[in-house]
Amino acid sequence: MIQWKKGIASWSVGKTLYLSVPFTWLLPEAENMARQHKGKVIAGGPAVKLLGAPWADETPDSVPYDTLSFHNPLATFTTRGCPNYCPFCAVPRIEGKFRELDTWKPAPIVCDNNLLAASPEHFRRVIESVSCFPYVDFNQGLDARLFDVEHARLISSLHHAKVRFSFDHRASENTVHAAIDLARFFKLKDLGVYVLIGYNDTPEDALYRLEKVRSWGIFPNPMRYQPLDALVKNSYVAPYWTEKELKDVIRYFSRLAFVNGIPFENYDYHKRDERQETLWQQ
């Protein structure tokens, strides 16, 4: 699959520079790009909707371009918003109330923030629209609380699907595990689990959830919490954590394909490990 740009998406039309800024910690870089540009600057994206961009000439709600395609041409949205309003998530502030889109670009990376909150009719239309692709990635994750037999059955009709869930709180363990069991019952094997760390938890709690996911035969994807107004990535250190603990947990569980034979408590990170991992990844 085509990799995400992960940074600022920028393009020019005549003398007008367009900037799409996905993360708040990229706003200083976007401001620098704007100040160096000799012409009009139009800025948007999640970061701009959260914190604004006083250095831009315009910050409209929409532009006549498929902005998402500049970040990843294989990505699409079929719904916007999320009804959950989790306090650590920016989606409700950025996208507003949950709603189904009438039309969307068929594409194999489905970025809906809570696709399963949609009606059964909408979900069936989404599956039909992506059924032609050899691989479909439900990229933002599916809500384990809403995942049911019909969802699993329809997803299993695709050629190959990447199904992701999230395990943000220890109290949701049974729900997430049940969703994984249901997915596996329908022969869905490409499974992932996002694990939020550094938000209202402790290192012990985070390690419990990460190791639990690994015990289910899945490599967890640790997600370090970022405040909604962060201007420097990974600058926030939660109570009960140290910077070293956060880095160690992220470093280890992001590299499980490389270090899986070493228990976390025995893993001693050194620069030589980083070099070896770089060679291994190549």
C-alpha positions in Angstrom: 0.0 0.0 0.0 1.2 3.5 -0.7 2.7 5.0 2.5 1.1 8.0 4.2 2.9 11.3 3.8 2.7 11.8 7.6 3.8 15.4 7.2 2.3 18.5 5.7 0.7 18.1 2.3 1.3 21.1 0.2 0.6 22.1 -3.4 0.4 25.2 -5.5 -2.1 26.6 -7.9 -0.6 29.6 -9.6 0.8 31.8 -6.8 -1.5 30.3 -4.2 0.1 27.8 -1.8 -2.2 25.2 -0.1 -1.2 23.6 3.1 -3.0 20.6 4.8 -1.6 20.2 8.3 -2.6 16.9 10.0 -0.9 17.3 13.4 -0.6 20.3 15.7 3.1 19.8 16.2 3.5 20.5 12.4 2.0 24.0 12.7 5.4 25.7 13.4 6.8 24.1 10.2 3.6 25.1 8.3 4.0 28.7 9.5 7.6 28.8 8.3 6.5 27.5 4.9 3.8 30.2 4.7 6.1 33.0 5.6 8.6 32.0 3.0 6.0 31.8 0.2 5.6 34.9 -1.9 1.9 34.7 -2.6 -1.4 33.8 -1.0 -1.5 30.9 1.6 -4.6 28.8 2.2 -4.3 26.4 5.2 -6.5 23.7 6.5 -6.4 20.2 8.0 -7.1 18.9 11.5 -4.3 20.9 13.2 -5.6 24.2 11.7 -9.2 23.4 12.8 -7.9 22.7 16.4 -5.6 25.7 16.9 -6.1 28.0 13.9 -3.4 29.5 11.6 -3.3 33.3 12.0 -0.3 33.3 9.6 -2.5 32.1 6.7 -4.5 34.3 4.4 -7.5 31.9 4.5 -8.5 28.9 6.6 -11.6 27.7 4.9 -13.7 24.7 5.9 -13.2 23.1 2.5 -11.3 23.6 -0.8 -12.1 22.4 -4.3 -9.5 19.6 -4.1 -9.4 16.1 -2.8 -7.1 17.0 0.1 -6.9 13.5 1.5 -5.4 12.3 -1.8 -2.4 14.5 -1.2 -1.7 12.6 2.0 -2.5 9.2 0.6 -4.2 8.7 -2.8 -5.5 5.3 -1.7 -7.4 6.6 1.3 -11.1 7.5 1.6 -13.8 8.6 4.2 -17.4 7.3 4.0 -18.5 8.9 7.3 -17.4 11.8 9.4 -17.3 12.4 13.1 -17.7 9.9 16.0 -20.5 9.6 18.6 -18.2 8.5 21.4 -16.6 11.9 22.3 -13.6 10.3 24.0 -11.7 13.1 26.0 -8.4 12.3 24.4 -9.6 12.4 20.8 -9.8 15.5 18.5 -12.3 14.0 16.1 -15.5 15.5 17.6 -13.9 18.9 17.7 -12.6 18.6 14.1 -15.4 16.8 12.3 -18.5 17.6 14.4 -21.5 15.2 14.8 -21.3 11.7 13.3 -22.8 11.5 9.8 -22.8 9.2 6.8 -21.6 10.6 3.5 -23.9 10.2 0.5 -21.0 9.6 -1.8 -17.3 8.8 -1.5 -14.3 7.8 -3.5 -13.9 4.0 -3.5 -10.5 3.4 -2.2 -8.8 0.5 -0.2 -7.8 2.5 2.9 -10.9 3.3 4.8 -10.2 6.1 7.3 -13.6 6.5 9.0 -13.2 7.2 12.7 -16.1 5.0 13.7 -17.4 3.2 10.7 -19.5 0.7 12.8 -21.6 3.6 14.1 -23.1 3.8 10.6 -26.3 2.1 9.7 -26.3 -1.5 8.4 -27.3 -0.1 5.0 -24.3 2.3 4.8 -21.9 -0.4 6.0 -23.1 -2.8 3.2 -22.6 0.0 0.7 -19.1 0.6 1.9 -18.2 -3.1 1.6 -19.6 -3.2 -1.9 -17.6 -0.1 -2.9 -14.3 -1.7 -1.8 -15.0 -5.2 -2.8 -13.0 -4.8 -6.1 -9.7 -4.2 -4.3 -7.3 -7.0 -3.5 -6.6 -5.5 0.0 -8.7 -3.3 2.2 -7.4 -1.6 5.4 -9.8 -0.3 8.0 -7.1 2.1 9.0 -8.5 4.0 12.0 -9.9 0.9 13.7 -13.3 -0.6 14.3 -15.2 -0.1 17.5 -15.0 -3.5 19.3 -18.2 -2.7 21.2 -20.2 -2.4 17.9 -18.5 -5.2 16.0 -21.1 -7.9 15.3 -21.6 -11.0 13.2 -22.9 -9.2 10.2 -19.9 -6.8 10.2 -17.6 -9.8 10.4 -19.4 -11.7 7.7 -19.4 -8.8 5.3 -15.7 -8.0 5.9 -14.8 -11.7 5.4 -16.3 -11.5 1.9 -13.5 -9.2 0.8 -10.4 -10.6 -0.8 -8.2 -9.6 2.1 -8.9 -7.2 4.9 -6.8 -5.6 7.7 -9.0 -5.3 10.7 -7.9 -3.1 13.6 -9.4 -2.5 17.1 -8.3 -0.4 20.0 -7.6 -1.4 23.6 -7.5 2.0 25.4 -8.7 1.0 28.8 -8.3 -2.2 30.9 -12.0 -2.4 31.4 -12.6 -3.1 27.7 -10.4 -6.3 27.7 -13.3 -8.7 27.4 -15.0 -6.7 24.7 -11.8 -6.4 22.6 -11.0 -10.1 23.0 -14.5 -11.1 22.0 -14.2 -8.9 18.9 -10.9 -10.6 18.0 -12.5 -14.0 18.5 -15.4 -13.1 16.3 -13.1 -11.9 13.6 -11.1 -15.1 13.7 -14.2 -17.2 13.6 -14.9 -15.6 10.2 -11.3 -16.4 9.1 -10.1 -12.8 9.4 -6.4 -13.2 10.1 -4.8 -9.8 9.5 -5.6 -8.2 12.8 -4.2 -5.3 14.7 -4.8 -3.5 18.0 -4.0 0.1 18.8 -3.0 0.5 22.5 -3.2 4.1 23.9 -0.5 4.7 26.5 0.4 7.7 28.6 -3.2 8.8 29.2 -4.8 8.2 32.6 -2.8 5.0 33.1 0.5 3.8 34.6 3.4 1.9 33.0 2.1 -1.2 34.7 -1.4 -0.8 33.2 0.0 -0.1 29.7 2.3 -3.1 29.9 -0.6 -5.3 31.0 -2.7 -4.3 27.9 0.3 -4.5 25.5 1.3 -8.0 26.8 -2.3 -9.1 26.8 -2.6 -8.3 23.1 0.6 -10.1 22.4 -0.8 -13.1 24.3 -3.7 -13.1 21.8 -1.2 -13.7 19.0 -1.2 -10.1 17.7 1.6 -7.5 17.7 0.1 -4.4 19.5 0.5 -1.0 18.0 1.4 1.4 21.0 0.1 4.9 20.5 1.6 7.6 22.7 -0.9 10.1 23.9 -0.5 13.6 22.4 -2.4 16.5 24.0 -4.7 18.3 21.5 -2.7 21.5 21.7 0.8 19.9 21.4 3.2 22.0 19.4 6.1 19.6 20.0 5.5 15.9 19.4 6.1 13.5 22.4 6.7 16.5 24.7 4.0 15.5 27.1 4.9 13.1 29.9 1.9 11.8 31.8 1.7 11.5 35.6 3.1 8.2 36.9 5.4 8.0 33.8 8.9 9.1 33.0 10.1 10.1 29.6 12.4 7.0 29.6 9.6 4.7 30.5 7.4 6.1 27.6 10.3 5.8 25.1 11.2 2.3 26.3 7.7 1.0 26.0 7.1 2.6 22.5 10.5 1.5 21.3 10.1 -2.2 22.3 6.5 -2.8 21.3 6.9 -1.0 18.0 9.8 -3.4 17.1 8.3 -6.7 18.2 9.0 -8.3 14.9 12.7 -7.7 15.7 12.8 -8.2 19.5 9.9 -10.6 20.1 12.1 -13.3 21.6 13.3 -11.0 24.3 11.0 -10.3 27.3 10.4 -6.6 27.8 12.0 -6.6 31.3 15.2 -8.1 29.7 15.4 -5.7 26.8 18.3 -3.3 27.0 18.2 -0.8 24.2 21.4 0.4 22.7 22.4 2.4 19.5 23.7 -0.8 18.0 20.2 -2.3 18.3 18.9 0.7 16.3 21.5 0.1 13.6 20.6 -3.6 13.4 16.9 -2.8 13.2 17.6 -0.4 10.4 19.4 -3.0 8.4 16.7 -5.6 9.2 14.0 -3.2 8.0 15.8 -2.7 4.7 
